[in-house]
């Protein structure tokens, strides 16, 4: 009977143990190959692109801040920027009376936030009780950012590891007061205004400024990107900014229409901006 079955089917009706073992190993290897994340230069490039997302300061102000569970904690009221060293020191948070925090504002170092990789969002992973104990200030009594008193209280609360180390020639200003600030040329004549700032979400570095030039500059109503070092920020916060770049250094073709802002994270646009910033930086 057994011989008839073999002749009818041309092979045994059973699979040897060693063949079954090899088949299982091959299946596991295939599954591992299909589920293992990519590695090498391509993966490194993808990770770098994800963590180096840029954002417009004007769009960060007013953004929701959430905890890791997605619950809204508050929103970004303002940003404190060291304009001379091109870096954000603090995000000013408003909790809107949530969690019994009243209507105070709180300065949080960027190092305590987790940055969303695919959108302009800040995630705050801090215990609610710790939120309540953070050093705050009244809306009508902003701290003197040049003083060590408030900065020291922030450091004591968040720890030295989250401290923004002071740098030479530091000059801290509120981002909201920089938006729309008048810009004069080196002769004191009106050149335009500061339209926006673009920052790296992962490092807090100010990547570049965006200027809206006066009609006399013949920029065809276009906005231009400039390095922060192309501007001087006077000690008097009420004084106009000063444009250090000469008119002949500016290229209207590198600008964009006021009503057609580009995607600041588009790779082609970023390359174009980097080339412009490098050229203007070398020309100074």
SESEPA-419881 format. One record per residue (C-alpha): residue in one letter; x, y, z; residue number from 0. Coordinates in steps of 0.25 Angstrom, whole numbers, plus 5000, padded with zeros to 4 digits. Example, Ala and Ser with C-alpha at 12.3 -4.5 7.8 and 13.67 -1.06 7.14 Angstrom:
// residues 2
<'A', <5049, 4982, 5031>, 0>
<'S', <5055, 4996, 5029>, 1>
This chain:
// residues 284
<'X', <5000, 5000, 5000>, 0>
<'X', <5011, 5009, 5004>, 1>
<'X', <5019, 5006, 4991>, 2>
<'X', <5006, 5009, 4983>, 3>
<'X', <5005, 5023, 4990>, 4>
<'X', <5019, 5027, 4986>, 5>
<'X', <5018, 5022, 4972>, 6>
<'X', <5005, 5030, 4970>, 7>
<'X', <5010, 5043, 4976>, 8>
<'X', <5025, 5041, 4972>, 9>
<'X', <5030, 5045, 4986>, 10>
<'X', <5029, 5041, 5001>, 11>
<'X', <5017, 5047, 5008>, 12>
<'X', <5026, 5052, 5020>, 13>
<'X', <5036, 5063, 5020>, 14>
<'X', <5050, 5060, 5027>, 15>
<'X', <5052, 5067, 5041>, 16>
<'X', <5065, 5074, 5035>, 17>
<'X', <5056, 5080, 5023>, 18>
<'X', <5046, 5085, 5033>, 19>
<'X', <5057, 5092, 5041>, 20>
<'X', <5063, 5099, 5029>, 21>
<'X', <5050, 5104, 5024>, 22>
<'X', <5047, 5110, 5038>, 23>
<'X', <5060, 5117, 5038>, 24>
<'X', <5058, 5122, 5024>, 25>
<'X', <5045, 5128, 5028>, 26>
<'X', <5050, 5135, 5040>, 27>
<'X', <5062, 5141, 5032>, 28>
<'X', <5052, 5146, 5022>, 29>
<'X', <5043, 5152, 5033>, 30>
<'X', <5055, 5159, 5040>, 31>
<'X', <5060, 5165, 5026>, 32>
<'X', <5046, 5171, 5024>, 33>
<'X', <5044, 5176, 5038>, 34>
<'X', <5058, 5181, 5041>, 35>
<'X', <5059, 5197, 5039>, 36>
<'X', <5068, 5202, 5029>, 37>
<'X', <5082, 5205, 5033>, 38>
<'X', <5094, 5212, 5026>, 39>
<'X', <5096, 5226, 5020>, 40>
<'X', <5081, 5226, 5015>, 41>
<'X', <5076, 5224, 5029>, 42>
<'X', <5085, 5234, 5034>, 43>
<'X', <5081, 5244, 5024>, 44>
<'X', <5066, 5242, 5027>, 45>
<'X', <5068, 5243, 5042>, 46>
<'X', <5076, 5256, 5040>, 47>
<'X', <5065, 5262, 5031>, 48>
<'X', <5055, 5258, 5041>, 49>
<'X', <5062, 5265, 5053>, 50>
<'X', <5066, 5277, 5046>, 51>
<'X', <5052, 5283, 5043>, 52>
<'X', <5051, 5298, 5041>, 53>
<'X', <5040, 5306, 5046>, 54>
<'X', <5035, 5321, 5045>, 55>
<'X', <5035, 5328, 5058>, 56>
<'X', <5022, 5336, 5055>, 57>
<'X', <5016, 5322, 5054>, 58>
<'X', <5022, 5316, 5066>, 59>
<'X', <5016, 5327, 5075>, 60>
<'X', <5002, 5323, 5079>, 61>
<'X', <5005, 5308, 5076>, 62>
<'X', <4999, 5298, 5086>, 63>
<'X', <5009, 5290, 5095>, 64>
<'X', <5005, 5276, 5098>, 65>
<'X', <5009, 5265, 5108>, 66>
<'X', <5013, 5251, 5102>, 67>
<'X', <4999, 5247, 5103>, 68>
<'X', <4994, 5258, 5093>, 69>
<'X', <4987, 5266, 5104>, 70>
<'X', <4988, 5281, 5103>, 71>
<'X', <4996, 5287, 5114>, 72>
<'X', <4997, 5302, 5109>, 73>
<'X', <5002, 5310, 5097>, 74>
<'X', <5015, 5317, 5093>, 75>
<'X', <5013, 5332, 5097>, 76>
<'X', <5027, 5336, 5092>, 77>
<'X', <5041, 5333, 5090>, 78>
<'X', <5053, 5339, 5096>, 79>
<'X', <5065, 5340, 5086>, 80>
<'X', <5079, 5344, 5088>, 81>
<'X', <5080, 5352, 5075>, 82>
<'X', <5095, 5353, 5075>, 83>
<'X', <5098, 5339, 5076>, 84>
<'X', <5086, 5334, 5068>, 85>
<'X', <5079, 5324, 5078>, 86>
<'X', <5066, 5323, 5085>, 87>
<'X', <5068, 5323, 5100>, 88>
<'X', <5054, 5321, 5105>, 89>
<'X', <5040, 5317, 5101>, 90>
<'X', <5030, 5326, 5109>, 91>
<'X', <5018, 5317, 5112>, 92>
<'X', <5004, 5321, 5116>, 93>
<'X', <4996, 5311, 5123>, 94>
<'X', <4983, 5319, 5123>, 95>
<'X', <4979, 5316, 5137>, 96>
<'X', <4980, 5301, 5135>, 97>
<'X', <4985, 5292, 5146>, 98>
<'X', <4983, 5304, 5156>, 99>
<'X', <4995, 5311, 5150>, 100>
<'X', <4987, 5324, 5149>, 101>
<'X', <4990, 5334, 5138>, 102>
<'X', <5005, 5335, 5140>, 103>
<'X', <5015, 5332, 5129>, 104>
<'X', <5027, 5322, 5130>, 105>
<'X', <5040, 5322, 5123>, 106>
<'X', <5044, 5308, 5119>, 107>
<'X', <5058, 5304, 5113>, 108>
<'X', <5057, 5298, 5099>, 109>
<'X', <5065, 5286, 5105>, 110>
<'X', <5053, 5281, 5113>, 111>
<'X', <5044, 5280, 5101>, 112>
<'X', <5043, 5268, 5091>, 113>
<'X', <5042, 5273, 5077>, 114>
<'X', <5032, 5266, 5068>, 115>
<'X', <5039, 5261, 5055>, 116>
<'X', <5029, 5263, 5045>, 117>
<'X', <5022, 5276, 5049>, 118>
<'X', <5024, 5289, 5057>, 119>
<'X', <5021, 5285, 5071>, 120>
<'X', <5027, 5284, 5084>, 121>
<'X', <5024, 5273, 5094>, 122>
<'X', <5026, 5275, 5109>, 123>
<'X', <5029, 5263, 5117>, 124>
<'X', <5028, 5269, 5131>, 125>
<'X', <5020, 5264, 5143>, 126>
<'X', <5008, 5273, 5146>, 127>
<'X', <5013, 5276, 5160>, 128>
<'X', <5027, 5280, 5155>, 129>
<'X', <5019, 5289, 5145>, 130>
<'X', <5012, 5296, 5157>, 131>
<'X', <5026, 5299, 5164>, 132>
<'X', <5033, 5305, 5152>, 133>
<'X', <5037, 5320, 5154>, 134>
<'X', <5027, 5328, 5147>, 135>
<'X', <5024, 5343, 5145>, 136>
<'X', <5013, 5353, 5143>, 137>
<'X', <5009, 5357, 5129>, 138>
<'X', <5011, 5371, 5132>, 139>
<'X', <5024, 5369, 5139>, 140>
<'X', <5034, 5362, 5130>, 141>
<'X', <5048, 5359, 5135>, 142>
<'X', <5060, 5366, 5132>, 143>
<'X', <5067, 5355, 5123>, 144>
<'X', <5080, 5362, 5125>, 145>
<'X', <5079, 5359, 5140>, 146>
<'X', <5084, 5346, 5147>, 147>
<'X', <5072, 5346, 5157>, 148>
<'X', <5061, 5340, 5148>, 149>
<'X', <5071, 5332, 5140>, 150>
<'X', <5077, 5326, 5153>, 151>
<'X', <5063, 5322, 5158>, 152>
<'X', <5060, 5315, 5145>, 153>
<'X', <5073, 5308, 5146>, 154>
<'X', <5070, 5303, 5160>, 155>
<'X', <5057, 5298, 5156>, 156>
<'X', <5061, 5290, 5143>, 157>
<'X', <5075, 5287, 5147>, 158>
<'X', <5089, 5291, 5141>, 159>
<'X', <5088, 5281, 5130>, 160>
<'X', <5076, 5290, 5124>, 161>
<'X', <5084, 5303, 5126>, 162>
<'X', <5086, 5312, 5114>, 163>
<'X', <5100, 5316, 5116>, 164>
<'X', <5102, 5331, 5114>, 165>
<'X', <5111, 5335, 5102>, 166>
<'X', <5119, 5347, 5100>, 167>
<'X', <5112, 5359, 5095>, 168>
<'X', <5098, 5353, 5098>, 169>
<'X', <5086, 5361, 5095>, 170>
<'X', <5073, 5355, 5099>, 171>
<'X', <5060, 5360, 5092>, 172>
<'X', <5045, 5356, 5091>, 173>
<'X', <5042, 5350, 5077>, 174>
<'X', <5028, 5356, 5077>, 175>
<'X', <5035, 5370, 5078>, 176>
<'X', <5044, 5367, 5067>, 177>
<'X', <5033, 5363, 5057>, 178>
<'X', <5030, 5376, 5048>, 179>
<'X', <5042, 5383, 5054>, 180>
<'X', <5047, 5395, 5045>, 181>
<'X', <5061, 5393, 5038>, 182>
<'X', <5069, 5405, 5034>, 183>
<'X', <5081, 5405, 5025>, 184>
<'X', <5095, 5409, 5029>, 185>
<'X', <5092, 5423, 5026>, 186>
<'X', <5079, 5423, 5036>, 187>
<'X', <5069, 5423, 5024>, 188>
<'X', <5058, 5413, 5024>, 189>
<'X', <5061, 5400, 5017>, 190>
<'X', <5049, 5392, 5021>, 191>
<'X', <5044, 5383, 5033>, 192>
<'X', <5047, 5369, 5039>, 193>
<'X', <5036, 5360, 5034>, 194>
<'X', <5040, 5347, 5041>, 195>
<'X', <5051, 5338, 5046>, 196>
<'X', <5053, 5324, 5043>, 197>
<'X', <5059, 5314, 5053>, 198>
<'X', <5063, 5300, 5054>, 199>
<'X', <5054, 5292, 5063>, 200>
<'X', <5064, 5282, 5068>, 201>
<'X', <5075, 5292, 5072>, 202>
<'X', <5068, 5305, 5074>, 203>
<'X', <5078, 5312, 5065>, 204>
<'X', <5072, 5324, 5057>, 205>
<'X', <5075, 5320, 5043>, 206>
<'X', <5072, 5333, 5036>, 207>
<'X', <5063, 5346, 5036>, 208>
<'X', <5053, 5349, 5025>, 209>
<'X', <5052, 5364, 5021>, 210>
<'X', <5041, 5372, 5014>, 211>
<'X', <5049, 5384, 5007>, 212>
<'X', <5044, 5398, 5005>, 213>
<'X', <5039, 5401, 4990>, 214>
<'X', <5051, 5410, 4988>, 215>
<'X', <5060, 5397, 4989>, 216>
<'X', <5053, 5392, 4976>, 217>
<'X', <5051, 5378, 4981>, 218>
<'X', <5038, 5376, 4973>, 219>
<'X', <5030, 5374, 4986>, 220>
<'X', <5038, 5361, 4989>, 221>
<'X', <5043, 5356, 5002>, 222>
<'X', <5058, 5353, 5004>, 223>
<'X', <5065, 5344, 5013>, 224>
<'X', <5077, 5349, 5020>, 225>
<'X', <5087, 5344, 5031>, 226>
<'X', <5085, 5349, 5045>, 227>
<'X', <5099, 5355, 5044>, 228>
<'X', <5094, 5364, 5033>, 229>
<'X', <5086, 5372, 5044>, 230>
<'X', <5091, 5380, 5056>, 231>
<'X', <5082, 5380, 5068>, 232>
<'X', <5084, 5392, 5076>, 233>
<'X', <5085, 5392, 5091>, 234>
<'X', <5072, 5400, 5092>, 235>
<'X', <5061, 5390, 5089>, 236>
<'X', <5052, 5402, 5084>, 237>
<'X', <5062, 5406, 5073>, 238>
<'X', <5062, 5402, 5059>, 239>
<'X', <5070, 5390, 5054>, 240>
<'X', <5081, 5393, 5044>, 241>
<'X', <5084, 5386, 5031>, 242>
<'X', <5099, 5383, 5030>, 243>
<'X', <5098, 5377, 5016>, 244>
<'X', <5100, 5387, 5004>, 245>
<'X', <5089, 5388, 4994>, 246>
<'X', <5097, 5382, 4982>, 247>
<'X', <5099, 5369, 4990>, 248>
<'X', <5084, 5366, 4990>, 249>
<'X', <5079, 5358, 4979>, 250>
<'X', <5064, 5360, 4976>, 251>
<'X', <5063, 5347, 4969>, 252>
<'X', <5066, 5339, 4982>, 253>
<'X', <5053, 5345, 4988>, 254>
<'X', <5039, 5341, 4988>, 255>
<'X', <5025, 5347, 4987>, 256>
<'X', <5019, 5352, 5000>, 257>
<'X', <5007, 5344, 4998>, 258>
<'X', <5014, 5331, 4993>, 259>
<'X', <5023, 5327, 5005>, 260>
<'X', <5031, 5314, 5001>, 261>
<'X', <5031, 5302, 5009>, 262>
<'X', <5043, 5305, 5018>, 263>
<'X', <5046, 5290, 5019>, 264>
<'X', <5046, 5287, 5004>, 265>
<'X', <5060, 5282, 5001>, 266>
<'X', <5062, 5290, 4988>, 267>
<'X', <5058, 5303, 4995>, 268>
<'X', <5067, 5300, 5007>, 269>
<'X', <5079, 5298, 4998>, 270>
<'X', <5075, 5311, 4991>, 271>
<'X', <5075, 5318, 5004>, 272>
<'X', <5088, 5312, 5009>, 273>
<'X', <5095, 5317, 4996>, 274>
<'X', <5089, 5331, 4998>, 275>
<'X', <5093, 5331, 5013>, 276>
<'X', <5107, 5326, 5010>, 277>
<'X', <5109, 5336, 4999>, 278>
<'X', <5104, 5348, 5008>, 279>
<'X', <5112, 5343, 5020>, 280>
<'X', <5125, 5342, 5011>, 281>
<'X', <5122, 5356, 5005>, 282>
<'X', <5122, 5363, 5019>, 283>
